[in-house]
């Protein structure tokens, strides 16, 4: 079920009505209801894969219980391995099996031997990368003795399957989200209003920005060999805004929906295209994933408290794994490698965290340069993310850096202007929770004029319905 469809427009209000009336009597009743509606929500895509969510929840619930009972180190490690092997085994089978086998076959063909291999026609379960990492955070944190396991299976199943963020995040930690299933939840008017604003802003990002950008992106990337360098560069820029509007829009809707239901999810995007370097970008982009890799991969490898050569290796590992997490294609791995190359100089040589000058309405020339240069690097790296193959990506960039880069691009100037104006709006709102957080605007007529203008634009300027990009991950 997509957030930007009539199905969800009917489903969510009905859920809220029942949640705050019929099922509000006890926390247990609310949690049971959340499990049921979350499974219904997922079944709109394919009910058969509910068994995977159920199996992951069941295994990790019992692993958590056994970890609490065991003090023997070897036994605890064995239990953790059960959780890791089961969850990552499912992820590998459904997402990476064909990729690794085909890569092995291609590599072995260098020696003159060719294996006959028929790819398994496996349908990738929506959201498997998200809920797998979410439930793994639970068992890993219990193993580290950072949290206590829950004895309430209903609350745990609700934590794993919570429908607003089930299929595309944010990837919540058990330490943040799970305790909220044990706290009495009462309808809060102020939280509901902020939740509705987040939903409205998310729908605008998705339906107006992302879906309209997708029309240009699909056309340009599918016919890149006939376009000029300037047009291809703008195609990459449009893709940058498509994936940002698409994914951050989903996150905003998820966070807003959860907030109306009395839950606080972590912020997943913090104006990433205002980043002043690549490290700053990853503090702002897909925050729930980047912090997950930091805490469960980078720090266990030694983090930054190691020798310089080992630090370089640690950073490369994290970004290569991050790239692979996004998809079973070498393009994603290379995308991660490109980001690692530009993050490393920041980590190695720039010790100071990137910050904007306080109380300044306009950025300094240095900030403009930092933001622009970082944005260009991110845009060019997105080419590898969007291209079908690495060969296509390099061919695309070869045309970008040709003499035709300095010609007039064959794109809508109005669209470019509107994207620029949206970035100006983000700059103005950079210290606010989200782009439609207008509490600082004292005049309510101005506020509501803006809200109604956003609603109007969603109805009249929405692009053709496009699936959320991150559903494929």
C-alpha positions in Angstrom: 0.0 0.0 0.0 1.4 3.4 -1.0 1.1 6.4 1.1 0.1 8.5 -1.9 -2.9 6.5 -2.9 -6.6 6.4 -2.2 -6.2 3.1 -0.5 -4.1 4.7 2.3 -6.3 7.7 2.4 -9.1 5.4 3.4 -7.0 2.9 5.5 -5.2 5.4 7.8 -8.3 7.4 9.0 -10.1 4.2 9.6 -7.2 2.9 11.6 -7.0 6.1 13.6 -10.8 6.0 14.3 -10.6 2.5 15.7 -7.3 3.1 17.4 -8.5 6.1 19.4 -12.0 4.8 20.2 -12.6 1.0 20.2 -9.0 -0.1 21.1 -7.9 2.7 23.4 -9.0 1.0 26.6 -5.7 -0.8 27.3 -2.2 -0.6 25.9 -2.3 -4.4 25.2 -5.4 -4.0 23.1 -3.9 -1.1 21.1 -0.7 -3.2 20.5 -2.7 -6.2 19.3 -4.6 -3.9 17.0 -1.3 -2.4 15.6 0.0 -5.9 14.8 -3.2 -6.8 12.9 -3.4 -3.5 10.9 0.4 -3.6 10.2 0.1 -7.1 8.8 -3.0 -6.0 6.8 -1.0 -3.0 5.5 1.8 -5.2 4.3 -0.5 -7.8 2.8 -1.7 -5.2 0.3 1.6 -5.8 -1.4 1.9 -9.6 -1.0 0.4 -11.5 1.9 2.7 -14.5 1.4 5.8 -12.6 2.6 4.1 -11.9 6.0 5.6 -15.3 7.0 9.1 -13.7 6.8 8.2 -10.8 9.1 6.5 -13.3 11.5 9.5 -15.7 11.4 12.0 -12.9 12.0 9.9 -11.6 14.9 9.5 -15.0 16.4 13.2 -16.0 16.2 14.5 -12.7 17.6 11.9 -12.7 20.4 13.0 -16.1 21.7 16.7 -15.3 21.1 16.2 -12.2 23.3 14.6 -14.3 26.0 17.4 -16.8 26.0 20.1 -14.1 26.0 18.5 -12.7 29.2 18.7 -16.1 30.9 22.3 -16.9 29.8 25.5 -15.5 31.4 27.9 -17.9 29.6 29.8 -16.0 26.9 30.0 -18.8 24.4 26.3 -19.5 24.8 25.4 -15.9 24.3 27.6 -15.7 21.2 25.9 -18.8 19.8 22.5 -17.2 20.4 23.5 -14.0 18.6 24.8 -16.0 15.7 21.4 -17.7 15.4 19.8 -14.3 15.1 22.4 -13.0 12.6 22.4 -16.2 10.5 18.7 -16.5 10.3 17.9 -12.8 9.5 20.9 -12.2 7.2 20.3 -15.7 5.7 16.8 -14.6 4.6 18.1 -11.3 3.4 20.9 -13.0 1.4 18.6 -15.6 -0.2 15.9 -13.1 -1.3 18.1 -10.2 -2.2 21.7 -11.3 -3.0 21.8 -14.9 -4.0 21.6 -14.4 -7.8 24.0 -11.4 -7.6 26.7 -13.3 -5.8 26.3 -16.5 -8.0 26.3 -14.4 -11.2 29.4 -12.5 -10.0 31.2 -15.7 -9.2 30.3 -17.2 -12.6 31.5 -14.1 -14.5 34.7 -14.0 -12.5 35.4 -17.7 -13.1 34.8 -17.2 -16.9 38.1 -15.2 -17.0 39.9 -18.6 -16.7 38.0 -20.0 -19.6 35.4 -22.0 -17.7 31.8 -21.1 -18.0 29.1 -22.5 -15.7 25.5 -22.8 -16.8 23.4 -21.0 -14.2 19.8 -20.1 -14.4 18.9 -17.2 -12.1 16.2 -17.9 -9.5 13.1 -15.8 -10.2 12.9 -14.6 -6.7 10.5 -11.7 -5.8 12.2 -9.3 -3.4 10.0 -8.8 -0.3 9.3 -5.1 0.2 11.1 -3.6 3.1 13.1 -6.7 4.0 16.3 -4.7 4.4 14.6 -2.3 6.8 12.8 -4.6 9.2 15.8 -7.0 9.2 18.1 -4.3 10.4 15.5 -3.1 12.9 15.0 -6.5 14.5 18.8 -7.2 14.5 19.3 -4.0 16.5 17.2 -5.6 19.3 19.2 -8.8 19.6 22.6 -7.1 19.2 21.7 -4.5 21.9 20.6 -7.3 24.3 23.8 -9.2 23.6 25.8 -6.0 24.4 23.7 -5.7 27.6 22.5 -2.2 26.5 18.8 -3.1 26.8 16.7 -5.7 28.5 14.5 -8.0 26.4 10.8 -7.6 26.5 8.6 -10.4 27.9 5.6 -9.1 25.9 5.5 -10.9 22.5 2.7 -8.6 21.2 4.7 -5.5 21.9 7.7 -6.9 20.2 5.8 -8.1 17.1 4.2 -4.6 16.9 7.7 -3.1 17.1 9.0 -5.1 14.2 5.9 -4.7 12.0 4.8 -1.1 12.9 3.2 -0.1 9.6 4.2 3.6 9.2 7.9 2.7 8.9 7.7 -1.0 8.0 8.7 -1.0 4.4 11.0 2.0 4.1 12.1 3.1 7.5 13.2 5.0 9.4 15.1 2.0 10.8 14.3 2.3 14.4 16.3 1.1 17.3 14.7 -1.1 19.9 16.0 1.2 22.6 13.9 4.1 21.1 10.8 2.6 19.7 10.1 -0.6 21.7 9.6 1.2 25.1 6.9 3.4 23.5 4.7 0.3 23.1 4.5 0.0 26.9 3.6 3.7 27.6 -0.1 4.8 27.8 -0.9 6.7 24.6 -3.5 9.4 24.7 -4.6 11.5 21.8 -2.6 14.7 21.7 -3.9 17.5 19.6 -0.6 19.3 19.2 1.3 16.2 18.2 -1.4 15.3 15.7 -1.2 18.8 14.1 2.6 18.5 13.7 2.0 15.0 12.4 -0.4 16.3 9.8 2.1 19.0 8.7 4.7 16.3 8.3 2.4 14.2 6.2 1.5 17.2 4.1 5.1 18.1 3.5 5.9 14.5 2.7 3.1 14.2 0.1 4.4 17.5 -1.5 7.9 16.2 -1.7 6.8 12.9 -3.2 3.9 13.8 -5.5 5.0 17.3 -6.7 8.8 17.2 -6.5 9.8 13.5 -6.9 7.1 12.3 -9.3 7.6 15.3 -11.7 11.3 14.9 -11.6 10.9 11.2 -12.5 9.5 12.1 -15.9 12.7 14.0 -16.8 15.0 11.4 -15.2 13.4 8.4 -16.9 13.6 10.1 -20.3 17.1 11.3 -20.0 18.7 8.2 -18.5 17.0 5.9 -21.0 18.3 8.0 -23.9 21.5 9.4 -22.5 23.6 8.6 -25.6 21.6 11.1 -27.7 21.7 14.0 -25.2 24.2 16.8 -24.5 26.5 16.9 -21.4 24.5 19.8 -19.9 21.2 17.9 -20.3 22.7 14.8 -18.7 24.1 16.8 -15.8 20.6 18.3 -15.3 19.2 14.8 -15.5 21.4 13.8 -12.6 20.3 16.9 -10.7 16.7 16.0 -11.3 17.4 12.4 -10.0 19.0 13.9 -6.9 15.8 15.7 -6.2 13.7 12.8 -7.2 15.3 10.4 -4.8 15.4 13.1 -2.0 11.8 14.0 -2.5 10.8 10.4 -2.7 12.6 9.0 0.3 12.5 11.9 2.6 8.9 12.4 1.7 8.2 8.8 2.7 10.0 9.3 6.0 8.1 12.5 6.7 4.8 10.7 6.1 5.9 7.8 8.3 7.0 10.0 11.1 3.9 12.1 10.9 1.6 9.1 10.8 3.3 7.6 13.8 3.2 10.9 15.7 -0.6 11.1 15.3 -0.7 7.6 16.9 1.4 8.7 19.8 4.8 7.5 18.7 8.0 9.4 18.1 10.2 8.1 15.3 13.7 9.3 14.7 14.4 12.0 12.2 15.7 10.4 9.0 16.7 13.5 6.9 18.0 16.9 8.0 18.3 19.1 4.9 21.0 16.9 3.3 21.6 19.1 0.2 22.7 21.9 2.5 25.7 19.7 3.6 29.1 21.4 3.5 31.1 18.2 2.9 30.4 14.5 2.3 30.8 13.6 6.0 28.2 16.3 6.8 26.0 14.8 4.1 25.9 11.4 5.8 25.0 13.1 9.1 21.9 14.4 7.2 21.0 11.7 4.7 19.2 8.5 5.7 20.3 9.1 9.3 18.7 5.9 10.6 20.8 3.8 8.3 24.1 5.7 8.6 23.9 5.6 12.4 23.1 1.9 12.2 26.2 1.2 10.2 28.2 3.4 12.6 27.1 1.6 15.7 27.0 -2.0 14.4 29.8 -2.1 11.8 32.1 0.9 12.0 32.6 1.1 15.8 33.0 -2.7 16.2 35.7 -2.5 13.5 37.6 0.0 15.7 36.0 3.2 14.4 38.4 6.1 14.2 40.5 5.0 17.2 42.8 3.0 15.1 45.9 3.5 12.9 45.4 5.6 9.8 45.6 2.6 7.4 43.1 0.7 9.5 40.8 3.7 9.6 40.8 3.9 5.8 39.9 0.2 5.6 37.1 0.7 8.1 35.6 3.5 6.2 35.8 1.6 2.9 34.1 -1.4 4.4 31.3 0.6 5.8 30.5 2.4 2.6 30.9 -0.7 0.4 28.5 -2.6 2.7 26.2 0.4 2.7 26.2 0.4 -1.1 25.5 -3.3 -1.2 22.6 -2.8 1.3 20.9 -0.7 -1.4 20.8 -3.4 -4.0 22.4 -6.4 -5.6 24.2 -4.6 -8.3 27.8 -3.4 -8.7 26.5 0.1 -9.4 25.5 0.4 -5.8 28.8 -0.9 -4.5 30.7 1.6 -6.7 28.4 4.4 -5.5 29.4 3.5 -2.0 33.1 3.5 -3.0 32.8 7.0 -4.5 31.3 8.3 -1.3 34.1 6.7 0.7 36.7 8.4 -1.4 35.2 11.8 -0.6 34.4 11.1 3.0 38.0 9.9 3.8 39.7 13.3 3.4 37.1 14.9 5.7 37.7 12.3 8.4 41.5 12.3 8.0 42.2 16.0 7.6 39.2 18.0 8.7 38.6 17.6 12.4 36.0 20.3 12.8 32.3 19.5 12.4 30.6 21.5 9.6 28.4 24.2 11.1 26.5 27.2 9.8 27.0 30.7 11.2 24.3 31.4 13.7 21.6 34.0 13.1 22.6 34.7 9.5 19.9 35.0 6.9 22.3 34.5 4.0 25.2 31.9 3.7 28.7 33.2 3.5 30.7 32.8 0.3 32.6 29.9 1.9 29.4 28.2 2.8 28.0 28.7 -0.7 31.1 27.1 -2.1 31.0 24.2 0.3 27.4 23.5 -0.3 27.6 23.8 -4.0 30.8 21.6 -4.4 29.3 18.9 -2.1 26.0 18.9 -4.0 27.9 18.5 -7.3 29.8 15.5 -6.0 26.6 14.0 -4.6 24.8 14.5 -7.9 27.6 12.9 -10.0 27.7 10.0 -7.6 24.0 9.5 -8.0 24.6 8.6 -11.7 26.1 5.3 -10.5 23.1 4.7 -8.3 20.6 5.4 -11.1 22.4 3.7 -14.0 21.6 0.1 -15.0 25.3 -0.9 -15.2 28.7 0.6 -14.3 29.5 0.8 -18.1 26.3 2.9 -18.6 27.3 5.2 -15.7 30.8 5.9 -17.0 29.4 6.4 -20.5 26.9 8.9 -19.1 29.6 10.8 -17.2 31.9 10.7 -20.2 29.2 12.8 -22.1 28.7 15.0 -19.1 32.3 16.0 -19.1 32.4 16.6 -22.8 32.4 20.1 -24.5 28.6 19.8 -24.7 28.4 20.4 -20.9 28.6 24.2 -21.7 25.6 24.2 -24.0 22.0 25.0 -23.0 20.4 21.9 -21.5 17.2 20.6 -23.0 15.1 20.8 -19.8 12.4 23.0 -18.4 13.8 26.2 -17.1 10.7 26.6 -14.9 11.4 23.3 -13.3 15.0 24.2 -12.5 13.8 27.5 -11.0 11.2 25.8 -8.8 13.8 23.4 -7.5 16.1 26.3 -6.7 13.3 28.1 -4.9 12.6 24.9 -2.9 16.2 24.8 -1.8 15.9 28.5 -0.7 12.9 27.4 1.4 15.0 24.7 2.9 17.8 27.1 3.7 15.2 29.4 5.5 13.9 26.4 7.4 17.2 24.8 8.1 16.9 25.2 11.9 13.3 24.0 12.0 12.2 20.4 12.4 10.8 20.2 8.9 10.1 22.4 5.9 6.4 23.1 6.9 7.3 23.8 10.5 5.8 27.3 10.5 5.4 27.9 14.2 7.7 30.9 13.9 5.2 32.6 11.6 3.0 34.4 14.0 0.3 35.4 11.5 -2.1 32.4 11.3 -3.6 33.7 8.0 -0.1 33.5 6.4 0.4 30.0 7.8 -2.9 28.7 6.5 -2.4 30.4 3.1 0.9 28.4 2.8 -0.8 25.1 3.9 -3.7 25.6 1.4 -1.2 26.5 -1.3 0.7 23.2 -0.7 -2.6 21.2 -0.7 -3.6 23.0 -4.0 -0.2 22.1 -5.6 -0.5 18.5 -4.6 -3.9 18.2 -6.3 -3.1 20.2 -9.4 0.7 19.7 -10.0 1.3 16.1 -8.9 3.2 14.0 -11.4 2.2 10.6 -12.6 2.0 8.1 -9.8 5.4 6.5 -9.2 6.4 3.8 -6.8 8.6 4.8 -3.9 12.2 4.2 -5.0 13.3 2.7 -1.7 10.6 0.0 -1.9 13.2 -2.0 -4.0 15.6 -2.1 -1.0 
